[in-house]
Amino acid sequence: MIHMEYYLVVSTVMMFAGIYGFFTRRNLLAILISVELILNSVDINFAVFNRFLFPGQLEGFFFALFAIGVSAAETAVAIAIIINIYRNIRNIQVKNMNELNG
């Protein structure tokens, strides 16, 4: 049986990789992928804590499924916004977002 710490290490690495990507990327799609990485690390934590704290119950897995559904809806909305931005200014770099005002 794999110890809880190994899952938490993987989740922590995913979380910090997502945070690093969020603050360092300049492309909106790369930022969106970083946010999804952060959300997936949270889903891993839901499943791990459910498995080790309440082994016979499924609440953590249902929370993870709900979070996956919410992140899928968030991704669909974000991609629609990014496509709309691209149609208007022909670029999805964050530095060009000030062109939306005028």
Backbone as XML, in Angstrom:
<?xml version="1.0"?>
<chain id="A" units="angstrom">
  <residue number="1" name="MET">
    <atom name="N" x="0.834" y="-1.184" z="0.000"/>
    <atom name="CA" x="0.000" y="0.000" z="0.000"/>
    <atom name="C" x="0.882" y="1.253" z="0.000"/>
  </residue>
  <residue number="2" name="ILE">
    <atom name="N" x="0.534" y="2.212" z="-0.826"/>
    <atom name="CA" x="1.308" y="3.444" z="-0.936"/>
    <atom name="C" x="0.902" y="4.387" z="0.195"/>
  </residue>
  <residue number="3" name="HIS">
    <atom name="N" x="1.894" y="5.002" z="0.820"/>
    <atom name="CA" x="1.632" y="5.901" z="1.934"/>
    <atom name="C" x="1.025" y="7.216" z="1.444"/>
  </residue>
  <residue number="4" name="MET">
    <atom name="N" x="0.299" y="7.863" z="2.343"/>
    <atom name="CA" x="-0.370" y="9.113" z="2.022"/>
    <atom name="C" x="0.624" y="10.203" z="1.617"/>
  </residue>
  <residue number="5" name="GLU">
    <atom name="N" x="1.806" y="10.189" z="2.196"/>
    <atom name="CA" x="2.785" y="11.242" z="1.938"/>
    <atom name="C" x="3.192" y="11.290" z="0.468"/>
  </residue>
  <residue number="6" name="TYR">
    <atom name="N" x="3.250" y="10.140" z="-0.195"/>
    <atom name="CA" x="3.644" y="10.121" z="-1.604"/>
    <atom name="C" x="2.609" y="10.834" z="-2.471"/>
  </residue>
  <residue number="7" name="TYR">
    <atom name="N" x="1.342" y="10.582" z="-2.198"/>
    <atom name="CA" x="0.286" y="11.279" z="-2.930"/>
    <atom name="C" x="0.339" y="12.779" z="-2.662"/>
  </residue>
  <residue number="8" name="LEU">
    <atom name="N" x="0.579" y="13.147" z="-1.422"/>
    <atom name="CA" x="0.622" y="14.561" z="-1.075"/>
    <atom name="C" x="1.829" y="15.259" z="-1.692"/>
  </residue>
  <residue number="9" name="VAL">
    <atom name="N" x="2.936" y="14.544" z="-1.826"/>
    <atom name="CA" x="4.108" y="15.126" z="-2.494"/>
    <atom name="C" x="3.794" y="15.390" z="-3.963"/>
  </residue>
  <residue number="10" name="VAL">
    <atom name="N" x="3.156" y="14.434" z="-4.630"/>
    <atom name="CA" x="2.778" y="14.629" z="-6.032"/>
    <atom name="C" x="1.810" y="15.802" z="-6.160"/>
  </residue>
  <residue number="11" name="SER">
    <atom name="N" x="0.843" y="15.867" z="-5.267"/>
    <atom name="CA" x="-0.121" y="16.958" z="-5.295"/>
    <atom name="C" x="0.549" y="18.310" z="-5.045"/>
  </residue>
  <residue number="12" name="THR">
    <atom name="N" x="1.491" y="18.344" z="-4.133"/>
    <atom name="CA" x="2.205" y="19.592" z="-3.830"/>
    <atom name="C" x="3.049" y="20.042" z="-5.013"/>
  </residue>
  <residue number="13" name="VAL">
    <atom name="N" x="3.727" y="19.101" z="-5.660"/>
    <atom name="CA" x="4.527" y="19.438" z="-6.837"/>
    <atom name="C" x="3.625" y="19.981" z="-7.939"/>
  </residue>
  <residue number="14" name="MET">
    <atom name="N" x="2.466" y="19.350" z="-8.141"/>
    <atom name="CA" x="1.521" y="19.847" z="-9.144"/>
    <atom name="C" x="1.031" y="21.245" z="-8.790"/>
  </residue>
  <residue number="15" name="MET">
    <atom name="N" x="0.742" y="21.472" z="-7.521"/>
    <atom name="CA" x="0.249" y="22.786" z="-7.080"/>
    <atom name="C" x="1.286" y="23.872" z="-7.354"/>
  </residue>
  <residue number="16" name="PHE">
    <atom name="N" x="2.536" y="23.627" z="-6.949"/>
    <atom name="CA" x="3.561" y="24.646" z="-7.135"/>
    <atom name="C" x="3.944" y="24.820" z="-8.603"/>
  </residue>
  <residue number="17" name="ALA">
    <atom name="N" x="3.873" y="23.765" z="-9.404"/>
    <atom name="CA" x="4.106" y="23.908" z="-10.845"/>
    <atom name="C" x="3.014" y="24.770" z="-11.464"/>
  </residue>
  <residue number="18" name="GLY">
    <atom name="N" x="1.773" y="24.582" z="-11.021"/>
    <atom name="CA" x="0.680" y="25.409" z="-11.513"/>
    <atom name="C" x="0.820" y="26.858" z="-11.088"/>
  </residue>
  <residue number="19" name="ILE">
    <atom name="N" x="1.202" y="27.093" z="-9.848"/>
    <atom name="CA" x="1.390" y="28.463" z="-9.368"/>
    <atom name="C" x="2.535" y="29.130" z="-10.117"/>
  </residue>
  <residue number="20" name="TYR">
    <atom name="N" x="3.627" y="28.408" z="-10.315"/>
    <atom name="CA" x="4.763" y="28.952" z="-11.065"/>
    <atom name="C" x="4.347" y="29.284" z="-12.496"/>
  </residue>
  <residue number="21" name="GLY">
    <atom name="N" x="3.633" y="28.388" z="-13.141"/>
    <atom name="CA" x="3.179" y="28.629" z="-14.498"/>
    <atom name="C" x="2.216" y="29.794" z="-14.580"/>
  </residue>
  <residue number="22" name="PHE">
    <atom name="N" x="1.361" y="29.945" z="-13.584"/>
    <atom name="CA" x="0.402" y="31.042" z="-13.576"/>
    <atom name="C" x="1.103" y="32.394" z="-13.516"/>
  </residue>
  <residue number="23" name="PHE">
    <atom name="N" x="2.152" y="32.490" z="-12.704"/>
    <atom name="CA" x="2.821" y="33.776" z="-12.537"/>
    <atom name="C" x="3.882" y="34.058" z="-13.593"/>
  </residue>
  <residue number="24" name="THR">
    <atom name="N" x="4.359" y="33.049" z="-14.314"/>
    <atom name="CA" x="5.444" y="33.280" z="-15.262"/>
    <atom name="C" x="5.017" y="33.258" z="-16.718"/>
  </residue>
  <residue number="25" name="ARG">
    <atom name="N" x="3.904" y="32.668" z="-17.059"/>
    <atom name="CA" x="3.483" y="32.569" z="-18.465"/>
    <atom name="C" x="2.835" y="33.856" z="-18.925"/>
  </residue>
  <residue number="26" name="ARG">
    <atom name="N" x="2.954" y="34.131" z="-20.216"/>
    <atom name="CA" x="2.361" y="35.336" z="-20.794"/>
    <atom name="C" x="1.263" y="35.020" z="-21.789"/>
  </residue>
  <residue number="27" name="ASN">
    <atom name="N" x="1.048" y="33.759" z="-22.054"/>
    <atom name="CA" x="0.018" y="33.329" z="-22.980"/>
    <atom name="C" x="-1.212" y="32.923" z="-22.172"/>
  </residue>
  <residue number="28" name="LEU">
    <atom name="N" x="-2.388" y="33.361" z="-22.605"/>
    <atom name="CA" x="-3.598" y="33.055" z="-21.838"/>
    <atom name="C" x="-3.881" y="31.554" z="-21.767"/>
  </residue>
  <residue number="29" name="LEU">
    <atom name="N" x="-3.589" y="30.812" z="-22.824"/>
    <atom name="CA" x="-3.818" y="29.361" z="-22.775"/>
    <atom name="C" x="-2.887" y="28.670" z="-21.788"/>
  </residue>
  <residue number="30" name="ALA">
    <atom name="N" x="-1.635" y="29.124" z="-21.725"/>
    <atom name="CA" x="-0.700" y="28.547" z="-20.755"/>
    <atom name="C" x="-1.136" y="28.853" z="-19.326"/>
  </residue>
  <residue number="31" name="ILE">
    <atom name="N" x="-1.679" y="30.042" z="-19.112"/>
    <atom name="CA" x="-2.190" y="30.389" z="-17.785"/>
    <atom name="C" x="-3.392" y="29.517" z="-17.440"/>
  </residue>
  <residue number="32" name="LEU">
    <atom name="N" x="-4.252" y="29.272" z="-18.418"/>
    <atom name="CA" x="-5.408" y="28.404" z="-18.193"/>
    <atom name="C" x="-4.967" y="26.978" z="-17.848"/>
  </residue>
  <residue number="33" name="ILE">
    <atom name="N" x="-3.959" y="26.479" z="-18.520"/>
    <atom name="CA" x="-3.440" y="25.146" z="-18.210"/>
    <atom name="C" x="-2.863" y="25.110" z="-16.798"/>
  </residue>
  <residue number="34" name="SER">
    <atom name="N" x="-2.211" y="26.188" z="-16.378"/>
    <atom name="CA" x="-1.668" y="26.251" z="-15.020"/>
    <atom name="C" x="-2.777" y="26.229" z="-13.975"/>
  </residue>
  <residue number="35" name="VAL">
    <atom name="N" x="-3.865" y="26.926" z="-14.246"/>
    <atom name="CA" x="-5.003" y="26.907" z="-13.320"/>
    <atom name="C" x="-5.597" y="25.502" z="-13.245"/>
  </residue>
  <residue number="36" name="GLU">
    <atom name="N" x="-5.687" y="24.827" z="-14.380"/>
    <atom name="CA" x="-6.196" y="23.451" z="-14.383"/>
    <atom name="C" x="-5.273" y="22.515" z="-13.595"/>
  </residue>
  <residue number="37" name="LEU">
    <atom name="N" x="-3.980" y="22.743" z="-13.662"/>
    <atom name="CA" x="-3.035" y="21.942" z="-12.881"/>
    <atom name="C" x="-3.266" y="22.138" z="-11.387"/>
  </residue>
  <residue number="38" name="ILE">
    <atom name="N" x="-3.532" y="23.359" z="-10.985"/>
    <atom name="CA" x="-3.829" y="23.637" z="-9.576"/>
    <atom name="C" x="-5.117" y="22.930" z="-9.156"/>
  </residue>
  <residue number="39" name="LEU">
    <atom name="N" x="-6.145" y="23.008" z="-9.991"/>
    <atom name="CA" x="-7.414" y="22.353" z="-9.663"/>
    <atom name="C" x="-7.266" y="20.831" z="-9.588"/>
  </residue>
  <residue number="40" name="ASN">
    <atom name="N" x="-6.449" y="20.247" z="-10.458"/>
    <atom name="CA" x="-6.229" y="18.804" z="-10.411"/>
    <atom name="C" x="-5.475" y="18.390" z="-9.149"/>
  </residue>
  <residue number="41" name="SER">
    <atom name="N" x="-4.579" y="19.236" z="-8.672"/>
    <atom name="CA" x="-3.895" y="18.894" z="-7.421"/>
    <atom name="C" x="-4.875" y="18.895" z="-6.251"/>
  </residue>
  <residue number="42" name="VAL">
    <atom name="N" x="-5.855" y="19.780" z="-6.289"/>
    <atom name="CA" x="-6.891" y="19.792" z="-5.249"/>
    <atom name="C" x="-7.743" y="18.524" z="-5.329"/>
  </residue>
  <residue number="43" name="ASP">
    <atom name="N" x="-8.057" y="18.086" z="-6.546"/>
    <atom name="CA" x="-8.832" y="16.853" z="-6.716"/>
    <atom name="C" x="-8.087" y="15.641" z="-6.167"/>
  </residue>
  <residue number="44" name="ILE">
    <atom name="N" x="-6.782" y="15.610" z="-6.359"/>
    <atom name="CA" x="-5.978" y="14.517" z="-5.785"/>
    <atom name="C" x="-6.078" y="14.544" z="-4.268"/>
  </residue>
  <residue number="45" name="ASN">
    <atom name="N" x="-6.030" y="15.731" z="-3.682"/>
    <atom name="CA" x="-6.139" y="15.833" z="-2.219"/>
    <atom name="C" x="-7.496" y="15.351" z="-1.724"/>
  </residue>
  <residue number="46" name="PHE">
    <atom name="N" x="-8.578" y="15.699" z="-2.447"/>
    <atom name="CA" x="-9.898" y="15.200" z="-2.059"/>
    <atom name="C" x="-9.911" y="13.674" z="-2.009"/>
  </residue>
  <residue number="47" name="ALA">
    <atom name="N" x="-9.410" y="13.046" z="-3.052"/>
    <atom name="CA" x="-9.435" y="11.580" z="-3.126"/>
    <atom name="C" x="-8.526" y="10.945" z="-2.085"/>
  </residue>
  <residue number="48" name="VAL">
    <atom name="N" x="-7.348" y="11.522" z="-1.870"/>
    <atom name="CA" x="-6.398" y="10.939" z="-0.911"/>
    <atom name="C" x="-6.922" y="11.031" z="0.505"/>
  </residue>
  <residue number="49" name="PHE">
    <atom name="N" x="-7.403" y="12.198" z="0.885"/>
    <atom name="CA" x="-7.896" y="12.333" z="2.255"/>
    <atom name="C" x="-9.145" y="11.498" z="2.499"/>
  </residue>
  <residue number="50" name="ASN">
    <atom name="N" x="-9.966" y="11.331" z="1.486"/>
    <atom name="CA" x="-11.114" y="10.444" z="1.634"/>
    <atom name="C" x="-10.657" y="9.003" z="1.833"/>
  </residue>
  <residue number="51" name="ARG">
    <atom name="N" x="-9.695" y="8.583" z="1.051"/>
    <atom name="CA" x="-9.247" y="7.190" z="1.122"/>
    <atom name="C" x="-8.600" y="6.859" z="2.461"/>
  </residue>
  <residue number="52" name="PHE">
    <atom name="N" x="-7.790" y="7.785" z="2.987"/>
    <atom name="CA" x="-7.058" y="7.484" z="4.205"/>
    <atom name="C" x="-7.804" y="7.857" z="5.483"/>
  </residue>
  <residue number="53" name="LEU">
    <atom name="N" x="-8.700" y="8.825" z="5.441"/>
    <atom name="CA" x="-9.424" y="9.196" z="6.652"/>
    <atom name="C" x="-10.756" y="8.470" z="6.790"/>
  </residue>
  <residue number="54" name="PHE">
    <atom name="N" x="-11.431" y="8.243" z="5.673"/>
    <atom name="CA" x="-12.731" y="7.573" z="5.680"/>
    <atom name="C" x="-12.729" y="6.487" z="4.606"/>
  </residue>
  <residue number="55" name="PRO">
    <atom name="N" x="-12.081" y="5.352" z="4.863"/>
    <atom name="CA" x="-11.860" y="4.359" z="3.799"/>
    <atom name="C" x="-13.125" y="3.753" z="3.210"/>
  </residue>
  <residue number="56" name="GLY">
    <atom name="N" x="-14.203" y="3.662" z="3.942"/>
    <atom name="CA" x="-15.395" y="3.016" z="3.409"/>
    <atom name="C" x="-16.384" y="3.958" z="2.757"/>
  </residue>
  <residue number="57" name="GLN">
    <atom name="N" x="-16.093" y="5.245" z="2.759"/>
    <atom name="CA" x="-17.058" y="6.219" z="2.257"/>
    <atom name="C" x="-16.541" y="6.863" z="0.973"/>
  </residue>
  <residue number="58" name="LEU">
    <atom name="N" x="-17.433" y="7.537" z="0.242"/>
    <atom name="CA" x="-17.076" y="8.077" z="-1.060"/>
    <atom name="C" x="-17.233" y="9.590" z="-1.163"/>
  </residue>
  <residue number="59" name="GLU">
    <atom name="N" x="-17.332" y="10.311" z="-0.047"/>
    <atom name="CA" x="-17.570" y="11.740" z="-0.119"/>
    <atom name="C" x="-16.451" y="12.478" z="-0.839"/>
  </residue>
  <residue number="60" name="GLY">
    <atom name="N" x="-15.206" y="12.121" z="-0.573"/>
    <atom name="CA" x="-14.073" y="12.776" z="-1.217"/>
    <atom name="C" x="-14.072" y="12.569" z="-2.720"/>
  </residue>
  <residue number="61" name="PHE">
    <atom name="N" x="-14.469" y="11.385" z="-3.152"/>
    <atom name="CA" x="-14.516" y="11.119" z="-4.579"/>
    <atom name="C" x="-15.638" y="11.913" z="-5.250"/>
  </residue>
  <residue number="62" name="PHE">
    <atom name="N" x="-16.766" y="12.067" z="-4.546"/>
    <atom name="CA" x="-17.848" y="12.879" z="-5.103"/>
    <atom name="C" x="-17.458" y="14.349" z="-5.166"/>
  </residue>
  <residue number="63" name="PHE">
    <atom name="N" x="-16.734" y="14.826" z="-4.143"/>
    <atom name="CA" x="-16.215" y="16.191" z="-4.203"/>
    <atom name="C" x="-15.262" y="16.355" z="-5.380"/>
  </residue>
  <residue number="64" name="ALA">
    <atom name="N" x="-14.406" y="15.361" z="-5.608"/>
    <atom name="CA" x="-13.471" y="15.421" z="-6.727"/>
    <atom name="C" x="-14.211" y="15.430" z="-8.058"/>
  </residue>
  <residue number="65" name="LEU">
    <atom name="N" x="-15.242" y="14.596" z="-8.191"/>
    <atom name="CA" x="-16.026" y="14.595" z="-9.428"/>
    <atom name="C" x="-16.734" y="15.929" z="-9.638"/>
  </residue>
  <residue number="66" name="PHE">
    <atom name="N" x="-17.272" y="16.495" z="-8.568"/>
    <atom name="CA" x="-17.916" y="17.806" z="-8.664"/>
    <atom name="C" x="-16.900" y="18.868" z="-9.068"/>
  </residue>
  <residue number="67" name="ALA">
    <atom name="N" x="-15.706" y="18.816" z="-8.487"/>
    <atom name="CA" x="-14.664" y="19.789" z="-8.827"/>
    <atom name="C" x="-14.209" y="19.624" z="-10.270"/>
  </residue>
  <residue number="68" name="ILE">
    <atom name="N" x="-14.147" y="18.396" z="-10.772"/>
    <atom name="CA" x="-13.795" y="18.169" z="-12.169"/>
    <atom name="C" x="-14.860" y="18.759" z="-13.080"/>
  </residue>
  <residue number="69" name="GLY">
    <atom name="N" x="-16.119" y="18.595" z="-12.729"/>
    <atom name="CA" x="-17.207" y="19.192" z="-13.516"/>
    <atom name="C" x="-17.151" y="20.704" z="-13.523"/>
  </residue>
  <residue number="70" name="VAL">
    <atom name="N" x="-16.878" y="21.299" z="-12.370"/>
    <atom name="CA" x="-16.773" y="22.754" z="-12.289"/>
    <atom name="C" x="-15.576" y="23.245" z="-13.093"/>
  </residue>
  <residue number="71" name="SER">
    <atom name="N" x="-14.453" y="22.542" z="-13.005"/>
    <atom name="CA" x="-13.272" y="22.975" z="-13.762"/>
    <atom name="C" x="-13.481" y="22.794" z="-15.260"/>
  </residue>
  <residue number="72" name="ALA">
    <atom name="N" x="-14.250" y="21.798" z="-15.680"/>
    <atom name="CA" x="-14.558" y="21.639" z="-17.106"/>
    <atom name="C" x="-15.424" y="22.795" z="-17.598"/>
  </residue>
  <residue number="73" name="ALA">
    <atom name="N" x="-16.402" y="23.193" z="-16.796"/>
    <atom name="CA" x="-17.238" y="24.333" z="-17.172"/>
    <atom name="C" x="-16.413" y="25.621" z="-17.197"/>
  </residue>
  <residue number="74" name="GLU">
    <atom name="N" x="-15.531" y="25.775" z="-16.230"/>
    <atom name="CA" x="-14.658" y="26.953" z="-16.185"/>
    <atom name="C" x="-13.743" y="26.987" z="-17.397"/>
  </residue>
  <residue number="75" name="THR">
    <atom name="N" x="-13.238" y="25.845" z="-17.803"/>
    <atom name="CA" x="-12.368" y="25.781" z="-18.981"/>
    <atom name="C" x="-13.129" y="26.135" z="-20.245"/>
  </residue>
  <residue number="76" name="ALA">
    <atom name="N" x="-14.354" y="25.661" z="-20.373"/>
    <atom name="CA" x="-15.155" y="25.982" z="-21.560"/>
    <atom name="C" x="-15.419" y="27.484" z="-21.646"/>
  </residue>
  <residue number="77" name="VAL">
    <atom name="N" x="-15.754" y="28.103" z="-20.522"/>
    <atom name="CA" x="-16.002" y="29.543" z="-20.517"/>
    <atom name="C" x="-14.709" y="30.306" z="-20.813"/>
  </residue>
  <residue number="78" name="ALA">
    <atom name="N" x="-13.604" y="29.884" z="-20.216"/>
    <atom name="CA" x="-12.326" y="30.571" z="-20.431"/>
    <atom name="C" x="-11.877" y="30.458" z="-21.886"/>
  </residue>
  <residue number="79" name="ILE">
    <atom name="N" x="-12.036" y="29.297" z="-22.494"/>
    <atom name="CA" x="-11.648" y="29.137" z="-23.894"/>
    <atom name="C" x="-12.548" y="29.990" z="-24.790"/>
  </residue>
  <residue number="80" name="ALA">
    <atom name="N" x="-13.832" y="30.094" z="-24.474"/>
    <atom name="CA" x="-14.725" y="30.961" z="-25.245"/>
    <atom name="C" x="-14.282" y="32.419" z="-25.133"/>
  </residue>
  <residue number="81" name="ILE">
    <atom name="N" x="-13.893" y="32.847" z="-23.945"/>
    <atom name="CA" x="-13.408" y="34.214" z="-23.766"/>
    <atom name="C" x="-12.106" y="34.430" z="-24.537"/>
  </residue>
  <residue number="82" name="ILE">
    <atom name="N" x="-11.201" y="33.456" z="-24.480"/>
    <atom name="CA" x="-9.926" y="33.573" z="-25.196"/>
    <atom name="C" x="-10.158" y="33.639" z="-26.705"/>
  </residue>
  <residue number="83" name="ILE">
    <atom name="N" x="-11.084" y="32.851" z="-27.215"/>
    <atom name="CA" x="-11.395" y="32.896" z="-28.653"/>
    <atom name="C" x="-11.965" y="34.259" z="-29.029"/>
  </residue>
  <residue number="84" name="ASN">
    <atom name="N" x="-12.819" y="34.815" z="-28.183"/>
    <atom name="CA" x="-13.382" y="36.140" z="-28.446"/>
    <atom name="C" x="-12.296" y="37.213" z="-28.427"/>
  </residue>
  <residue number="85" name="ILE">
    <atom name="N" x="-11.369" y="37.110" z="-27.485"/>
    <atom name="CA" x="-10.248" y="38.056" z="-27.437"/>
    <atom name="C" x="-9.405" y="37.932" z="-28.699"/>
  </residue>
  <residue number="86" name="TYR">
    <atom name="N" x="-9.139" y="36.713" z="-29.131"/>
    <atom name="CA" x="-8.337" y="36.515" z="-30.335"/>
    <atom name="C" x="-9.026" y="37.098" z="-31.567"/>
  </residue>
  <residue number="87" name="ARG">
    <atom name="N" x="-10.327" y="36.963" z="-31.639"/>
    <atom name="CA" x="-11.066" y="37.541" z="-32.785"/>
    <atom name="C" x="-10.972" y="39.059" z="-32.803"/>
  </residue>
  <residue number="88" name="ASN">
    <atom name="N" x="-10.908" y="39.685" z="-31.641"/>
    <atom name="CA" x="-10.878" y="41.144" z="-31.579"/>
    <atom name="C" x="-9.488" y="41.725" z="-31.809"/>
  </residue>
  <residue number="89" name="ILE">
    <atom name="N" x="-8.450" y="41.149" z="-31.197"/>
    <atom name="CA" x="-7.122" y="41.765" z="-31.283"/>
    <atom name="C" x="-6.078" y="40.870" z="-31.942"/>
  </residue>
  <residue number="90" name="ARG">
    <atom name="N" x="-6.457" y="39.675" z="-32.373"/>
    <atom name="CA" x="-5.567" y="38.749" z="-33.081"/>
    <atom name="C" x="-4.316" y="38.368" z="-32.286"/>
  </residue>
  <residue number="91" name="ASN">
    <atom name="N" x="-4.464" y="38.325" z="-30.958"/>
    <atom name="CA" x="-3.343" y="37.949" z="-30.111"/>
    <atom name="C" x="-3.904" y="37.530" z="-28.755"/>
  </residue>
  <residue number="92" name="ILE">
    <atom name="N" x="-3.238" y="36.571" z="-28.106"/>
    <atom name="CA" x="-3.700" y="36.150" z="-26.778"/>
    <atom name="C" x="-2.604" y="36.302" z="-25.729"/>
  </residue>
  <residue number="93" name="GLN">
    <atom name="N" x="-1.664" y="37.200" z="-25.986"/>
    <atom name="CA" x="-0.631" y="37.499" z="-24.995"/>
    <atom name="C" x="-1.205" y="38.428" z="-23.939"/>
  </residue>
  <residue number="94" name="VAL">
    <atom name="N" x="-0.813" y="38.234" z="-22.709"/>
    <atom name="CA" x="-1.361" y="39.012" z="-21.603"/>
    <atom name="C" x="-0.974" y="40.489" z="-21.728"/>
  </residue>
  <residue number="95" name="LYS">
    <atom name="N" x="0.196" y="40.770" z="-22.253"/>
    <atom name="CA" x="0.643" y="42.170" z="-22.358"/>
    <atom name="C" x="-0.225" y="42.983" z="-23.320"/>
  </residue>
  <residue number="96" name="ASN">
    <atom name="N" x="-0.961" y="42.330" z="-24.206"/>
    <atom name="CA" x="-1.808" y="43.023" z="-25.167"/>
    <atom name="C" x="-3.246" y="43.189" z="-24.694"/>
  </residue>
  <residue number="97" name="MET">
    <atom name="N" x="-3.548" y="42.821" z="-23.486"/>
    <atom name="CA" x="-4.925" y="42.904" z="-23.011"/>
    <atom name="C" x="-5.354" y="44.340" z="-22.744"/>
  </residue>
  <residue number="98" name="ASN">
    <atom name="N" x="-4.430" y="45.283" z="-22.646"/>
    <atom name="CA" x="-4.828" y="46.674" z="-22.448"/>
    <atom name="C" x="-5.448" y="47.253" z="-23.719"/>
  </residue>
  <residue number="99" name="GLU">
    <atom name="N" x="-5.321" y="46.585" z="-24.844"/>
    <atom name="CA" x="-5.945" y="47.032" z="-26.095"/>
    <atom name="C" x="-7.452" y="46.819" z="-26.091"/>
  </residue>
  <residue number="100" name="LEU">
    <atom name="N" x="-7.971" y="46.047" z="-25.156"/>
    <atom name="CA" x="-9.405" y="45.800" z="-25.104"/>
    <atom name="C" x="-10.186" y="47.024" z="-24.671"/>
  </residue>
  <residue number="101" name="ASN">
    <atom name="N" x="-9.537" y="47.940" z="-23.972"/>
    <atom name="CA" x="-10.239" y="49.123" z="-23.472"/>
    <atom name="C" x="-10.652" y="50.076" z="-24.585"/>
  </residue>
  <residue number="102" name="GLY">
    <atom name="N" x="-9.840" y="50.217" z="-25.600"/>
    <atom name="CA" x="-10.116" y="51.218" z="-26.618"/>
    <atom name="C" x="-10.729" y="50.651" z="-27.809"/>
  </residue>
</chain>
